[in-house]
Amino acid sequence: MKTKTGTKTKWSIDLVHSEISFSVKHLMISHVKGAFLKFDANIYTTEKDFTTAEIDLWIDTASITTNNEKRDEHLKSADFFDVINHKQITFSSGTIGNPDHEGNHELWGELTMVGITRNVKLNMQFGGIVHDLWGNEKAGFTVSGKLTRSEWGLVWNAPLETGGLMVSEEVSISCEIELTNIGKEDLTLQMEPVALLKL
């Protein structure tokens, strides 16, 4: 028995030309910036229509960096991302709206951090589709948004040992994503008959 879900176009993230970064206010007068260095996703679209995109993204929390070793270790601790017990941040897309007059789409989905899942709205701007010098089809996006970290239980807010960092409640995220079209994939699910047990 087969249940057919259709043929989709599969895209992979070009990790060399993509980044996931964030910034938080430092002492309310400047910003501390950081990034996650390890991430990947399963992305499928109907043909090349990205309003139909099905996105399952995962980020290695231990890959966080702010170019300060002590601060990074603190962010990995139980005060923040607790990387020993929560190894990944995940995002699964819900809906992608049609573009406005500036080409911005609303990207809705479920974001899970430290075991807590919240529905979020992000802004996605489509950069276009081109072929690179080797004939690979590429698509580019900029994804941005603002998160309230306490909604995921990230409430720590006290001076750090390295010099008194007060962390803002609001976190800005910015992602530059380049995708590679790796072809069609038949998502037909194979469902084998279950043998009945003889009593």
C-alpha positions as CSV (number, residue, x, y, z in Angstrom):
1,M,0.0,0.0,0.0
2,K,1.3,3.5,-0.9
3,T,0.4,6.9,0.2
4,K,1.6,9.5,-2.3
5,T,2.5,13.0,-1.1
6,G,3.9,14.1,-4.4
7,T,7.2,15.1,-6.0
8,K,9.0,18.1,-4.6
9,T,12.0,20.2,-5.4
10,K,14.7,19.7,-2.7
11,W,17.1,22.5,-1.7
12,S,20.2,22.3,0.4
13,I,21.8,25.2,2.3
14,D,25.1,26.4,0.9
15,L,26.9,26.6,4.2
16,V,29.9,28.5,2.8
17,H,27.6,31.4,1.7
18,S,25.1,31.3,4.6
19,E,25.1,32.6,8.1
20,I,22.8,32.8,11.2
21,S,23.6,35.7,13.4
22,F,22.0,37.7,16.3
23,S,22.6,40.8,18.3
24,V,21.5,42.0,21.8
25,K,21.9,45.4,23.4
26,H,24.9,45.8,25.7
27,L,24.4,48.1,28.7
28,M,21.6,49.7,26.6
29,I,24.1,51.7,24.6
30,S,25.6,49.3,22.0
31,H,25.2,45.8,20.7
32,V,26.9,42.5,21.2
33,K,26.8,40.3,18.1
34,G,27.1,36.6,17.7
35,A,26.5,33.7,15.4
36,F,25.8,30.0,15.2
37,L,28.5,28.3,13.0
38,K,26.8,24.9,12.5
39,F,23.3,24.5,11.1
40,D,21.5,22.7,8.3
41,A,18.0,22.1,7.0
42,N,15.6,20.0,4.9
43,I,13.8,22.3,2.5
44,Y,11.2,21.3,-0.1
45,T,9.2,23.4,-2.5
46,T,6.5,22.8,-5.1
47,E,8.5,23.5,-8.3
48,K,10.4,26.7,-7.4
49,D,7.6,28.4,-5.5
50,F,9.0,29.4,-2.1
51,T,5.6,30.3,-0.7
52,T,5.1,26.5,-0.6
53,A,8.3,25.9,1.2
54,E,8.5,23.2,3.9
55,I,11.4,24.0,6.1
56,D,12.9,22.0,8.9
57,L,16.0,23.8,10.3
58,W,18.3,22.7,13.1
59,I,21.1,24.6,14.7
60,D,23.9,23.2,16.9
61,T,23.7,25.3,20.1
62,A,27.3,24.4,21.0
63,S,28.5,26.2,17.9
64,I,27.5,29.7,19.3
65,T,30.2,32.3,19.1
66,T,30.5,35.9,20.1
67,N,34.3,36.2,19.7
68,N,34.7,36.0,23.5
69,E,35.5,32.6,25.0
70,K,34.3,33.3,28.5
71,R,31.0,34.9,27.3
72,D,30.5,31.9,24.9
73,E,31.0,29.4,27.7
74,H,28.4,31.3,29.8
75,L,25.9,31.3,26.9
76,K,26.4,27.5,26.6
77,S,25.7,27.0,30.4
78,A,22.4,26.4,32.1
79,D,22.0,30.1,32.5
80,F,21.2,30.3,28.8
81,F,21.2,27.6,26.2
82,D,22.2,24.7,28.4
83,V,23.9,22.9,25.5
84,I,24.5,19.7,27.5
85,N,20.8,19.0,27.8
86,H,19.5,21.0,24.7
87,K,21.8,20.3,21.8
88,Q,19.7,21.9,19.1
89,I,17.6,24.9,18.3
90,T,14.9,23.9,15.7
91,F,12.6,25.8,13.4
92,S,9.7,24.3,11.4
93,S,7.9,26.5,8.9
94,G,4.1,26.9,9.1
95,T,3.0,29.3,6.4
96,I,4.8,31.8,4.1
97,G,2.7,34.8,3.0
98,N,2.6,36.4,-0.4
99,P,5.2,39.3,-0.9
100,D,4.3,42.9,-0.1
101,H,5.2,45.8,-2.4
102,E,8.8,45.6,-1.1
103,G,9.1,41.9,-1.7
104,N,8.9,40.9,2.0
105,H,7.1,37.8,3.0
106,E,5.8,36.8,6.5
107,L,7.4,33.6,7.5
108,W,5.5,31.8,10.3
109,G,6.8,28.7,12.1
110,E,7.6,27.0,15.4
111,L,10.9,27.8,17.1
112,T,12.1,25.5,19.8
113,M,14.9,26.5,22.2
114,V,15.8,24.9,25.5
115,G,12.8,22.5,25.2
116,I,10.2,25.3,24.8
117,T,8.3,25.8,21.5
118,R,6.8,29.1,20.5
119,N,5.1,30.2,17.3
120,V,7.1,33.1,15.7
121,K,6.7,35.5,12.8
122,L,9.8,36.4,10.8
123,N,10.4,38.6,7.8
124,M,11.8,36.8,4.7
125,Q,13.0,38.7,1.6
126,F,13.6,36.7,-1.5
127,G,16.8,37.7,-3.4
128,G,16.1,35.7,-6.6
129,I,17.2,32.6,-8.4
130,V,20.4,32.4,-10.6
131,H,22.8,29.9,-11.9
132,D,26.4,30.0,-10.7
133,L,29.5,29.5,-12.8
134,W,29.3,25.7,-12.5
135,G,25.6,25.6,-13.6
136,N,24.1,25.1,-10.1
137,E,20.8,26.7,-9.5
138,K,20.9,29.0,-6.5
139,A,18.3,30.9,-4.5
140,G,19.0,33.6,-1.9
141,F,17.1,34.9,1.1
142,T,17.4,37.3,4.0
143,V,15.5,36.3,7.1
144,S,15.2,38.7,10.0
145,G,13.1,39.3,13.1
146,K,13.0,40.1,16.8
147,L,12.5,37.6,19.6
148,T,11.7,38.2,23.3
149,R,14.1,35.7,25.0
150,S,12.2,35.4,28.2
151,E,9.4,33.6,26.2
152,W,11.9,30.7,26.0
153,G,12.9,30.9,29.7
154,L,16.1,32.8,28.9
155,V,15.8,35.3,31.7
156,W,19.3,35.6,33.1
157,N,20.3,39.2,33.5
158,A,23.2,40.2,35.7
159,P,26.8,41.4,35.2
160,L,29.2,39.0,33.7
161,E,32.6,38.2,35.2
162,T,34.3,39.8,32.2
163,G,33.1,43.3,32.9
164,G,29.4,43.9,33.5
165,L,27.2,42.9,30.6
166,M,23.5,43.6,30.9
167,V,21.6,41.6,28.4
168,S,18.5,43.2,26.7
169,E,15.2,41.4,26.6
170,E,14.9,41.7,22.9
171,V,17.1,39.8,20.5
172,S,17.5,40.6,16.8
173,I,18.2,37.8,14.4
174,S,19.5,38.1,10.9
175,C,20.1,35.2,8.5
176,E,21.6,35.2,5.1
177,I,20.7,32.0,3.4
178,E,21.9,30.7,0.0
179,L,20.2,27.5,-1.3
180,T,21.2,25.0,-4.0
181,N,18.6,23.2,-6.0
182,I,19.5,19.5,-5.8
183,G,16.6,18.2,-7.9
184,K,13.3,16.5,-7.6
185,E,12.6,14.1,-4.9
186,D,9.6,11.7,-4.7
187,L,8.1,12.0,-1.3
188,T,5.9,9.0,-1.7
189,L,5.6,7.1,1.6
190,Q,5.9,3.4,1.5
191,M,3.4,1.8,3.9
192,E,3.9,-2.0,4.2
193,P,1.0,-4.1,5.3
194,V,1.1,-5.1,9.0
195,A,1.0,-8.9,9.5
196,L,-1.9,-9.9,11.8
197,L,-0.9,-11.9,14.8
198,K,-2.4,-15.3,15.1
199,L,-4.0,-16.0,18.4
